[in-house]
């Protein structure tokens, strides 16, 4: 079982192109079993993640709206072993 801490990216008030590049670069450095969490306010954040990361290399563990207003979206994924 992987015991490395989960990395989290909060895109709610970020400059999206730079943040997506940071997420992509971080994903490349992750090891199999590592988990990444992405928080956003864009309803399409799950679709965006699927566009920027190689789909065959991760599994989505969780994708849901949260918060009292339901405007925040959480995507948690784990890198697969190749």
GROMACS elastic network, one bead per residue, 0.5 to 0.9 nm:
[ bonds ]
;  ai    aj funct       b0    kb
    1    33     6  0.78510   500
    2     5     6  0.86849   500
    2    32     6  0.86672   500
    2    33     6  0.60991   500
    2    34     6  0.68070   500
    3     6     6  0.88443   500
    3    34     6  0.85560   500
    4    34     6  0.69937   500
    4    35     6  0.85868   500
    5    34     6  0.81180   500
    5    35     6  0.80093   500
    6    34     6  0.69484   500
    6    35     6  0.52468   500
    6    36     6  0.56860   500
    6    37     6  0.71303   500
    7    34     6  0.85390   500
    7    35     6  0.67731   500
    7    37     6  0.61536   500
    7    38     6  0.85710   500
    8    35     6  0.88152   500
    8    36     6  0.58266   500
    8    38     6  0.57554   500
    8    39     6  0.76091   500
    8    76     6  0.88183   500
    9    19     6  0.80114   500
    9    23     6  0.75094   500
    9    36     6  0.78430   500
    9    37     6  0.61951   500
    9    39     6  0.61628   500
    9    40     6  0.85380   500
   10    13     6  0.75446   500
   10    14     6  0.73347   500
   10    19     6  0.87354   500
   10    37     6  0.83583   500
   10    38     6  0.59399   500
   10    40     6  0.61639   500
   11    15     6  0.75792   500
   11    16     6  0.67555   500
   11    19     6  0.69582   500
   11    20     6  0.87912   500
   11    38     6  0.72354   500
   11    39     6  0.58306   500
   11    41     6  0.73773   500
   11    42     6  0.87144   500
   12    15     6  0.89382   500
   12    16     6  0.88749   500
   12    39     6  0.68191   500
   12    41     6  0.53199   500
   12    42     6  0.78286   500
   12    72     6  0.79886   500
   13    16     6  0.84667   500
   13    40     6  0.83600   500
   13    41     6  0.86343   500
   14    17     6  0.87889   500
   14    18     6  0.81375   500
   14    19     6  0.66742   500
   15    18     6  0.58249   500
   15    19     6  0.61786   500
   15    20     6  0.87503   500
   16    20     6  0.59610   500
   16    21     6  0.85148   500
   17    20     6  0.52184   500
   17    21     6  0.63020   500
   17    22     6  0.86967   500
   18    21     6  0.51237   500
   18    22     6  0.62204   500
   18    23     6  0.86938   500
   19    23     6  0.61535   500
   19    24     6  0.85972   500
   20    24     6  0.61248   500
   20    25     6  0.85673   500
   20    48     6  0.87417   500
   20    49     6  0.83687   500
   20    52     6  0.74856   500
   21    24     6  0.50916   500
   21    25     6  0.61286   500
   21    26     6  0.84748   500
   21    52     6  0.85865   500
   22    25     6  0.51822   500
   22    26     6  0.60109   500
   22    27     6  0.85070   500
   23    26     6  0.50812   500
   23    27     6  0.60336   500
   23    28     6  0.87124   500
   23    36     6  0.89314   500
   23    38     6  0.86993   500
   23    52     6  0.86846   500
   23    53     6  0.87139   500
   24    27     6  0.51278   500
   24    28     6  0.64432   500
   24    52     6  0.67250   500
   24    53     6  0.64835   500
   25    28     6  0.52808   500
   25    29     6  0.67520   500
   26    29     6  0.52489   500
   26    30     6  0.64029   500
   27    30     6  0.51164   500
   27    31     6  0.84339   500
   27    36     6  0.80723   500
   27    53     6  0.77711   500
   27    79     6  0.78598   500
   28    31     6  0.82843   500
   30    33     6  0.83140   500
   30    34     6  0.60713   500
   30    35     6  0.83086   500
   30    36     6  0.88714   500
   30    79     6  0.71284   500
   31    34     6  0.55967   500
   31    79     6  0.68427   500
   31    80     6  0.82454   500
   31    81     6  0.78920   500
   32    35     6  0.87481   500
   32    57     6  0.88732   500
   32    58     6  0.87994   500
   32    78     6  0.76126   500
   32    79     6  0.50312   500
   32    80     6  0.50461   500
   32    82     6  0.76973   500
   33    78     6  0.57455   500
   33    79     6  0.53373   500
   33    80     6  0.60801   500
   33    81     6  0.71288   500
   34    77     6  0.84120   500
   34    78     6  0.55753   500
   34    79     6  0.56797   500
   34    80     6  0.83070   500
   35    61     6  0.89206   500
   35    76     6  0.69415   500
   35    77     6  0.55713   500
   35    79     6  0.65309   500
   36    75     6  0.82422   500
   36    76     6  0.57135   500
   36    77     6  0.54298   500
   36    78     6  0.63933   500
   36    79     6  0.82274   500
   37    74     6  0.70257   500
   37    75     6  0.57100   500
   37    77     6  0.64782   500
   37    78     6  0.89282   500
   38    45     6  0.84163   500
   38    49     6  0.88095   500
   38    73     6  0.81480   500
   38    74     6  0.58455   500
   38    75     6  0.51210   500
   38    76     6  0.62976   500
   38    77     6  0.84781   500
   39    45     6  0.82497   500
   39    72     6  0.69545   500
   39    73     6  0.56379   500
   39    75     6  0.64095   500
   39    76     6  0.86523   500
   40    43     6  0.79191   500
   40    44     6  0.89786   500
   40    45     6  0.64455   500
   40    71     6  0.85222   500
   40    72     6  0.57714   500
   40    73     6  0.52239   500
   40    74     6  0.66335   500
   40    75     6  0.84270   500
   41    44     6  0.86181   500
   41    45     6  0.76820   500
   41    71     6  0.57421   500
   41    73     6  0.58197   500
   41    74     6  0.88183   500
   42    45     6  0.55096   500
   42    46     6  0.89362   500
   42    71     6  0.79980   500
   42    72     6  0.76981   500
   42    73     6  0.73663   500
   43    46     6  0.77387   500
   43    47     6  0.87002   500
   43    65     6  0.87551   500
   43    71     6  0.78801   500
   43    72     6  0.82248   500
   43    73     6  0.70661   500
   44    47     6  0.52018   500
   44    48     6  0.61437   500
   44    49     6  0.86891   500
   45    49     6  0.61404   500
   45    50     6  0.86244   500
   45    73     6  0.74023   500
   45    74     6  0.85216   500
   45    75     6  0.78496   500
   46    49     6  0.51265   500
   46    50     6  0.63258   500
   46    51     6  0.87869   500
   46    63     6  0.72121   500
   46    73     6  0.85034   500
   46    74     6  0.85843   500
   46    75     6  0.66094   500
   47    50     6  0.50663   500
   47    51     6  0.63479   500
   47    52     6  0.89278   500
   48    51     6  0.50753   500
   48    52     6  0.63727   500
   48    53     6  0.86899   500
   49    52     6  0.53629   500
   49    53     6  0.60268   500
   49    55     6  0.89024   500
   49    75     6  0.85632   500
   50    53     6  0.56858   500
   50    54     6  0.72954   500
   50    55     6  0.61654   500
   51    54     6  0.76816   500
   51    55     6  0.80809   500
   52    55     6  0.86727   500
   53    56     6  0.87433   500
   53    57     6  0.78962   500
   53    58     6  0.81901   500
   54    57     6  0.56133   500
   54    58     6  0.74086   500
   55    58     6  0.59785   500
   55    59     6  0.77085   500
   56    59     6  0.78954   500
   56    80     6  0.79711   500
   56    82     6  0.89697   500
   57    78     6  0.86148   500
   57    79     6  0.58685   500
   57    80     6  0.51778   500
   57    81     6  0.73387   500
   57    82     6  0.70801   500
   58    77     6  0.64320   500
   58    78     6  0.54263   500
   58    81     6  0.84802   500
   59    76     6  0.86951   500
   59    77     6  0.55244   500
   59    78     6  0.54688   500
   59    79     6  0.66101   500
   59    80     6  0.68971   500
   60    63     6  0.71235   500
   60    75     6  0.72029   500
   60    76     6  0.59781   500
   60    78     6  0.65577   500
   61    75     6  0.76686   500
   61    76     6  0.54280   500
   61    77     6  0.51671   500
   61    78     6  0.68424   500
   62    74     6  0.72946   500
   62    75     6  0.55813   500
   62    76     6  0.50188   500
   62    77     6  0.69563   500
   63    73     6  0.71511   500
   63    74     6  0.55384   500
   63    76     6  0.64803   500
   63    77     6  0.87492   500
   64    72     6  0.83898   500
   64    73     6  0.56170   500
   64    74     6  0.54744   500
   64    75     6  0.68180   500
   65    70     6  0.54331   500
   65    71     6  0.65621   500
   65    72     6  0.55355   500
   65    74     6  0.63126   500
   66    69     6  0.75687   500
   66    71     6  0.68372   500
   66    72     6  0.54578   500
   66    73     6  0.61429   500
   66    74     6  0.73219   500
   67    71     6  0.68313   500
   67    72     6  0.62636   500
   67    73     6  0.86696   500
   68    71     6  0.81195   500
   69    72     6  0.78621   500
   70    73     6  0.77599   500
